[in-house]
Amino acid sequence: MSSAEVNIDNENLSGRLTRAGLRPTRQRLALADLLFAGGDRHVTAEQLHKEAAESGITVSLATVYNTLHQFTESGLLREVVVESGRSYFDTNITDHHHFFIEDELCLTDIPGEKIGFVNIPDAPEGTEIERVDLIIRLKSKD
């Protein structure tokens, strides 16, 4: 990978991965650069794998999946499961919700303060609510 291919300062990415408890390997740095270079976004593993290939980054789809899950477990990403077998990885880890546009298979953010919840049930004994995720599904009127 040449320095021209790096969109974010490599030391920034390396530090970000290290602070998240991940070793900044060449492949993790390359995938992190693709993920975080363009601001907040939602991406599937297949989309990221295609972007990597188009950028000249040689990485298997399995490595992309593993890396996305490692980034999620370490708090760098948020996984949004829209249906069985269809997950998106969100670079915006702040409190927010989503529209899922079914015709286009894409997510868009809804700011957290735009949604209010009432009558949320108490969590079962021995558990606590970590967060509430809302996905509003949209489709074309025609």
N, C-alpha and C positions, 0 to 999 in steps of 0.2 A: 504494500500500500504506500503510495507516494504522499508527500506532505500536501500536495494539491488536492488529494482525495479527502483529506480530513477537514470536516466542516466546523468542528468544535475544537478548541484548544485541547490537545491530547492530555496535558497535565490536569486540566479541569476534569476530564472524563476519568482519568486514572484515579484521581483523588475521590471523585464521586463513587466509583466502584469500591475503592478501598474503605471509605467511610461506611459503605453498605455491607462490609464484611466479605466482599468478593475480590479475588485476585484479578488484577487487570490484564488478562491475557490478550493476545493479539486479536483473536476472534471476538471476545467480549467487547474490546474497545471499538472494533470495526462495526459491530452491530449496534452498540450504544451510540456511536456517531450517527448512524442512519436513523435511529429512533429519536434522538433528542436534538438533532440539528435544526429541525424545522418548526419548533414550537410544539404545542400540544396536538396530539393526534391519536387516532385509533387505528390499530393495524392487526391483521391476522398473521399467524406464523407464515402462511403461504405468501402473503404480500411482502413480508420482510425478506423472505428467502429470494423472491423474484428481484427485489430492489438490490439485494446483496449481489446476486449474479450479474445484474445490469451494471453494477459499480465495479465489477471485476474482483469481488470478494468471493473466494472459494470456501464455501461452508455447506454442510449437509442440512437438509430440512430437520433432521433429528437434533442437530446441534442448535439450530434456531429455536426449536421448541424448548429444549433444555435451558437455553440461555434466557428465553422469555420467562420461563417458570422460575429460574433463579432470580431474575430481576424482580419478579412479582413477590417472591418469598422474602426478599431483602428490602422491600418497600419502595423500589424505584419505579415500579409499574403497578397498575391495578388491572386485574383480569375481569372482564365483563362477559358473562356467559349469557348469550341471547336466546339460545336453544341448545338442545343436546347436540354436541358435535360442532358448535359454532361459537368460538370465543374470540373476543377482540382484546388487545392489550392496550391500555390507556396510559399515556404519559402524564396525564393530569391526575395527580393523586389527591387533589383537594376534594372537599365534600361537594359532590354534585351528582346529577342524575343524567339520564339519556333518553333521547328519541332514537328509535331504531326504524329506519326507513326500509321497509321490507322489499319494495320494488328495486331498490338500489343496493341492498345489503350493506348499509353503512349506518354508523352512529354519529350523532351530534350531541354536544353537551347541553344540559339544562343547568344553569347555576343553582347551587344548593338552596339559596335563599328564595328561589322562585317556587319551591314546593314546601307545603306545610303538611304535617301529618297530625291527625288527632286519633285518639283511641288506639294507640299502639298497645298491644297486649303486653303484660309483664312477661319477662323471660322466665322460662322454667327454672325451678330451684337449682342452684349450683351453676347457673350460667348468667351471662350478661349480654346485652345487645352491643355488638361491636359497631355496626353501622346498618343503615337501611338503604338498599339499592332499589331504585325505581327505573323501569324501562317502559316507556310509552311507545307502543308500536304504531307506526303510520303506514298508510298505503295510499296510492293515487285514487282520486275520486272516480276516474273514468274506467 
